[in-house]
Amino acid sequence: MSWGVVIVLSALLSAILGAVTAAFLPADENTPDPASNVLNQFWRDRFDYKLTRPVNILVMGIDRTEDAEANSPASFEGRSDTILLVQFNPTEKSVNLLSIPRDTEVEIPGVGMGKINEANYWGGTELATETVRQTLNQIPIHRYVRVSSGAFKELVDLLGGVDVFIPNSMSYIDNTQQLKIDLSPGWQTIDGEQADQFARYRSDAYGDIGRIQRQQALMQAIQNRLQNPNILPRLPQIIRVMEKYVDTDLSFNEILSLVNFGLNLEPEQFKMVTLPGRSSGAEEAYSSYWIVDEIERDRIVAEYFQEDTDNYSATESDSTSEKLPPDTKIAIQNASGNSQAGEKIADALADQGYYNVYVVPDWPDEQRQTEIIVQRGDLSGAKALKNQLGWGKIEASSTGEIGSDLTLRIGSDWANYF
């Protein structure tokens, strides 16, 4: 699992520095503490490295390799169980993360057609980097990070567990992998072993895409946990864990630049999206592949990674648009506690001309604030919907209804507008 290094390169960079800053700041901002200010300035001066341009980093979590000793060079030679492209963008003051399904069908240079997770196995980081670059229209990839198995569970335990909402009961046994998953629904504080089970579970209708959703939910949970100043004393041990499991071509100074960039990063500036596509059908010549939606891929690359592509063109859902196209697939998911809310809002959107609105089963956890979940990465479309509704918080992740363009997860605040 690669979530340990993802934390180092994203949530950890912002949340740990936030925790450090919080620890050095006085409790009452109106009554400055000179000693705290000195410590805070010392910390900032110590990390006086600046990120001056966007940096794209390929992050891979590597499967266990038979007969490879733990944390040896051979432990990084397996298939990539998790593949992420992470951009740190000082111009936009954001961290953008693209989850690439491991079953994505690609052309692996010198090998042929296959799944993208095989590239590291056949040719290490060089071939994996070239395969991802080619899949994403030659987008530049400046650095790589590989994480061997075991990092994730150890990191979560070092954090004292994380708080996650488990929407459904998860039960699964695979004797060949010595894997047993047994998780009950509801809010829970889970340890490293349970977090690993939550991330690896695939026995639902969504397969690997559902797994990616749970990984993104875990990342949010770890990010929240890292904002606790009580984590600060554990940082030396966390760093040792990362060193033990990580292979990277990032230099020490480059890592410090990323850390410094995270000092002023807010949670809403951390955006996650999944590579758009579909699962291959039983009638196709191949099975168990993720087939990339090339048009949507081009939009994602242009919007999140600021790369011009020949195939991408502006649409009505861009930021210049005041209204969504009427065929936008909007899933309504009720989390308000009022059984009538979902249907009422679906009818209201239908009255405004949207004919691709549908209601999905209620979200089992009631929430106060309505969320507009950017399921397929259309941030500008989410902003247009928010402007039209006049309410709702944009959630820049792919944790909504999988088949939708946008998922409107309704909170109890909906009553204020009806």
C-alpha positions in Angstrom: 0.0 0.0 0.0 1.4 3.4 -1.0 -0.6 5.5 1.5 2.4 6.1 3.7 4.3 7.9 1.0 1.2 9.7 -0.2 1.0 11.2 3.2 4.6 12.3 3.1 4.0 13.9 -0.3 0.6 15.4 0.3 -1.3 15.3 3.5 1.8 14.9 5.6 3.4 17.9 4.0 0.5 20.2 4.8 -1.0 18.6 8.0 2.2 18.0 9.9 3.5 21.5 9.1 0.1 22.8 10.2 0.4 20.8 13.4 3.9 22.2 14.0 2.7 25.7 13.3 -0.2 25.2 15.7 2.1 24.0 18.4 4.3 27.0 18.1 1.5 29.6 17.9 -0.1 31.0 21.1 -3.5 29.7 22.1 -5.0 33.2 21.8 -4.0 34.9 18.6 -4.9 38.2 20.1 -2.3 37.8 22.7 1.0 37.0 21.0 3.5 34.9 22.8 7.1 36.1 21.9 8.6 32.7 22.7 6.1 31.0 20.4 6.8 33.5 17.6 10.5 32.9 17.9 10.0 29.1 17.6 7.6 29.5 14.7 10.1 31.7 12.8 12.9 29.3 13.6 10.9 26.5 12.0 10.1 28.5 8.9 13.7 29.6 8.6 14.9 26.0 8.9 12.9 25.0 5.9 13.7 28.0 3.7 13.3 26.0 0.5 10.8 27.2 -2.1 8.7 25.3 -4.7 9.0 27.5 -7.8 7.1 25.5 -10.4 4.6 22.7 -10.6 6.1 19.2 -9.9 4.4 15.9 -11.0 5.4 12.9 -9.0 4.5 9.3 -9.9 3.6 7.3 -6.7 3.4 3.5 -6.8 2.6 1.1 -4.0 4.2 -2.2 -4.9 2.7 -5.7 -4.4 4.5 -8.3 -2.3 7.1 -10.2 -4.3 7.7 -13.8 -3.6 11.1 -14.6 -2.0 12.0 -10.9 -1.8 13.3 -9.9 1.6 11.3 -7.1 3.3 12.5 -3.6 2.3 15.2 -5.0 0.0 15.7 -3.7 -3.6 13.8 -6.7 -4.8 10.7 -5.7 -2.8 10.2 -2.8 -5.2 10.2 -5.0 -8.3 6.6 -6.3 -8.3 3.4 -5.0 -9.9 2.1 -1.7 -8.7 -1.0 -2.3 -6.6 -1.7 1.5 -6.4 -0.8 4.1 -8.9 -1.1 7.8 -8.3 0.1 11.0 -10.1 0.5 13.8 -7.6 1.0 17.4 -8.6 2.3 20.1 -6.3 1.4 23.4 -7.9 2.7 26.6 -6.2 0.9 28.8 -8.8 -2.5 27.4 -7.9 -1.5 26.7 -4.3 -2.9 23.2 -4.6 -2.1 19.5 -4.5 -3.9 17.5 -7.2 -4.0 13.7 -7.1 -5.0 11.4 -9.9 -5.8 7.8 -9.0 -5.1 5.5 -11.9 -6.9 2.1 -11.7 -4.3 -0.7 -11.7 -6.3 -2.6 -14.4 -6.2 0.3 -16.9 -5.6 -1.1 -20.4 -2.5 0.5 -21.9 0.3 0.0 -24.5 3.4 -0.8 -22.5 6.4 0.2 -24.6 8.4 -2.8 -25.7 6.0 -5.2 -24.1 2.6 -4.7 -25.8 -1.0 -4.3 -24.6 -1.5 -5.1 -20.9 -2.6 -3.6 -17.6 -0.8 -0.5 -16.4 0.2 -2.2 -13.1 2.5 -4.6 -15.0 4.9 -1.8 -16.2 7.0 -1.6 -13.1 7.3 -5.4 -13.1 8.7 -5.5 -16.7 10.9 -2.4 -16.6 11.0 -0.7 -13.2 10.4 3.0 -12.7 11.7 4.0 -16.1 9.1 1.8 -17.9 6.4 2.7 -15.4 7.0 6.4 -15.8 7.0 6.2 -19.6 3.8 4.1 -19.7 1.9 6.6 -17.4 3.3 9.5 -19.4 2.2 8.0 -22.7 -1.3 7.1 -21.2 -1.8 10.8 -20.2 -0.8 12.5 -23.4 2.9 12.8 -22.7 2.4 14.8 -19.5 5.8 15.5 -17.8 6.6 13.3 -14.8 9.5 14.8 -12.8 10.1 12.4 -10.0 8.9 9.0 -8.7 8.3 7.3 -5.4 7.8 3.6 -4.8 6.6 2.1 -1.5 6.9 -1.5 -0.5 4.2 -3.4 1.3 3.8 -2.9 5.1 4.2 0.9 5.2 0.5 1.7 5.4 -0.4 -0.5 8.4 2.6 0.6 10.4 1.9 4.3 9.7 -1.7 4.1 10.8 -0.7 2.4 14.0 1.9 5.1 14.6 -0.9 7.7 14.3 -2.9 5.9 16.9 -5.5 4.8 14.3 -7.8 6.9 12.1 -11.5 7.7 12.1 -13.4 6.5 9.0 -17.1 5.9 8.1 -17.7 2.4 6.9 -20.9 2.5 4.9 -21.6 -1.2 4.7 -20.6 -4.4 6.4 -17.4 -5.8 4.9 -16.7 -9.5 5.2 -14.3 -11.5 3.0 -11.9 -14.4 3.4 -9.2 -15.4 0.9 -7.1 -18.2 2.3 -4.6 -18.1 -0.6 -3.6 -14.5 0.4 -4.2 -15.2 4.1 -6.6 -12.3 4.0 -9.6 -12.0 6.3 -11.7 -8.9 6.3 -14.4 -8.3 8.9 -15.6 -4.7 9.4 -18.9 -3.5 10.8 -20.7 -0.4 9.4 -20.6 3.0 11.0 -18.0 5.5 12.3 -15.0 3.7 13.8 -11.5 4.4 14.9 -9.6 1.7 13.0 -6.0 0.5 13.5 -3.5 -0.3 10.8 -4.7 -3.9 10.2 -8.3 -2.7 9.9 -7.3 0.2 7.6 -5.5 -2.3 5.3 -8.6 -4.4 5.2 -10.8 -1.4 4.4 -8.4 -0.3 1.6 -8.1 -3.8 0.1 -11.7 -4.9 0.1 -13.0 -5.5 -3.4 -16.0 -7.8 -3.0 -18.6 -5.4 -4.1 -20.2 -4.3 -7.3 -17.5 -1.7 -8.0 -14.4 -3.8 -7.8 -11.2 -1.8 -8.1 -13.0 1.6 -8.5 -14.8 1.1 -5.2 -11.4 0.3 -3.7 -10.0 3.6 -5.0 -12.9 5.4 -3.4 -12.1 3.8 0.0 -8.4 4.7 -0.5 -9.4 8.4 -1.0 -11.6 8.3 2.0 -8.7 6.9 4.0 -6.4 9.6 2.8 -8.9 12.2 4.0 -9.1 10.4 7.4 -5.3 10.4 7.7 -5.1 14.0 6.7 -7.5 14.9 9.5 -5.6 12.8 12.0 -2.3 14.5 11.1 -3.8 17.9 11.9 -3.8 16.9 15.6 -0.8 18.6 17.3 -0.5 15.5 19.5 1.0 13.7 16.5 4.1 16.0 16.6 6.2 13.9 19.0 5.7 10.9 16.8 7.3 12.6 13.7 10.8 11.1 14.1 9.4 7.6 14.2 7.1 8.3 11.3 10.0 9.5 9.2 12.0 6.4 10.1 9.1 4.3 8.9 9.0 6.1 5.6 12.7 5.7 5.0 12.4 2.0 5.6 9.7 1.4 3.0 10.4 4.1 0.3 12.4 4.2 -2.9 12.5 7.6 -4.6 14.7 9.9 -6.7 13.6 13.0 -4.8 16.6 14.7 -3.2 16.5 15.9 0.4 16.3 19.5 -0.6 13.4 18.8 -2.9 11.6 17.1 -0.1 12.2 20.1 2.1 10.7 22.3 -0.7 7.6 20.2 -0.7 7.4 20.5 3.0 7.7 24.2 2.9 5.0 24.4 0.3 2.7 22.6 2.6 2.9 25.2 5.3 0.0 27.3 4.1 -2.0 24.7 2.3 -5.7 24.4 3.3 -7.7 21.1 3.1 -9.9 22.4 0.3 -6.7 22.9 -1.8 -6.1 19.2 -1.8 -8.0 17.7 -4.8 -8.5 14.0 -5.8 -9.9 12.5 -9.0 -10.0 9.1 -10.6 -8.9 8.5 -14.3 -12.3 8.4 -16.1 -13.3 5.2 -17.9 -15.4 2.1 -17.8 -15.0 -1.6 -16.9 -14.7 -3.9 -19.9 -17.8 -6.0 -20.7 -18.1 -9.7 -20.8 -18.8 -9.6 -24.6 -15.4 -7.9 -25.3 -12.3 -9.9 -26.2 -10.7 -9.1 -22.9 -12.0 -8.9 -19.4 -11.2 -7.2 -16.1 -9.8 -4.1 -17.8 -10.4 -0.4 -17.1 -11.0 1.2 -20.5 -10.0 4.9 -20.5 -12.5 7.5 -21.6 -10.1 9.5 -23.8 -12.2 12.7 -24.0 -12.7 12.8 -20.3 -9.0 12.0 -19.7 -8.0 15.0 -21.8 -10.3 17.2 -19.8 -8.8 15.9 -16.5 -5.3 16.5 -17.7 -6.1 20.0 -18.9 -8.1 21.0 -15.8 -5.9 19.4 -13.0 -2.4 19.3 -14.6 -2.6 22.4 -16.7 -1.4 20.7 -19.9 -2.8 21.8 -23.3 -4.0 18.8 -25.3 -5.0 18.5 -29.0 -8.1 16.6 -28.1 -9.5 18.8 -25.4 -11.8 21.6 -26.2 -13.8 24.0 -24.0 -17.4 22.9 -23.2 -20.4 24.4 -21.6 -19.3 22.9 -18.3 -16.1 25.0 -18.2 -15.6 27.8 -15.6 -16.9 30.3 -18.1 -20.3 28.6 -18.1 -23.1 29.8 -15.9 -25.2 26.6 -16.2 -24.5 22.9 -16.6 -25.4 21.1 -19.8 -28.9 19.6 -19.3 -27.6 16.0 -19.9 -25.2 16.2 -17.0 -25.5 13.0 -14.9 -26.4 14.1 -11.4 -26.9 11.5 -8.7 -29.0 12.5 -5.7 -27.9 10.8 -2.5 -29.9 11.6 0.6 -28.0 12.0 3.9 -30.3 14.5 5.5 -32.4 12.2 7.7 -35.6 13.4 5.9 -36.9 10.7 3.6 -38.5 13.2 1.2 -35.4 15.4 0.6 -33.9 13.3 -2.3 -37.1 13.2 -4.4 -37.9 16.9 -3.8 -34.4 18.1 -5.0 -34.5 15.7 -7.9 -37.9 17.1 -9.0 -36.6 20.6 -8.6 -33.6 19.9 -10.9 -35.8 18.2 -13.4 -38.0 21.4 -13.4 -34.9 23.3 -14.3 -34.4 21.2 -17.4 -32.0 18.5 -16.2 -33.2 15.2 -17.6 -30.3 13.0 -16.4 -31.0 13.3 -12.6 -31.5 10.1 -10.6 -31.9 9.1 -7.0 -29.5 6.5 -5.5 -29.8 4.7 -2.1 -29.5 6.9 0.9 -26.1 7.5 2.4 -26.2 5.7 5.8 -24.5 8.5 7.8 -26.6 11.7 8.3 -24.6 14.8 7.7 -25.3 18.5 8.2 -23.9 20.1 5.1 -24.7 19.2 1.5 -21.8 18.1 -0.6 -21.4 18.4 -4.4 -18.9 15.5 -5.1 -16.8 15.9 -8.2 -17.1 12.3 -9.2 -15.5 12.6 -12.6 -13.3 15.6 -11.9 -15.5 18.3 -13.4 -14.7 21.1 -10.8 -16.1 23.8 -13.0 -19.3 21.9 -13.4 -19.5 21.5 -9.7 -19.1 25.2 -9.3 -21.8 25.9 -11.8 -24.2 23.6 -10.0 -23.4 25.2 -6.7 -24.0 28.7 -8.2 -27.3 27.5 -9.5 -28.4 25.9 -6.3 -27.1 28.7 -4.1 -25.8 26.2 -1.5 -23.6 23.1 -1.0 -19.9 22.5 -0.4 -17.8 21.2 -3.2 -15.9 18.0 -2.4 -13.0 17.5 -4.8 -12.8 13.7 -4.7 -14.2 10.7 -6.4 -16.2 9.3 -3.5 -19.7 9.7 -4.8 -21.9 7.5 -7.0 -19.6 5.9 -9.5 -21.7 6.3 -12.6 -22.4 10.0 -12.1 -20.7 13.2 -13.3 -21.6 14.9 -10.1 -23.1 13.4 -6.9 -25.3 15.7 -4.8 -25.1 14.3 -1.2 -27.9 16.1 0.6 -27.4 17.3 4.2 -29.9 18.6 6.7 -29.1 22.2 5.5 -31.3 21.6 2.4 -34.4 22.6 4.5 -33.0 26.1 4.7 -33.6 26.5 0.9 -37.0 24.9 0.4 
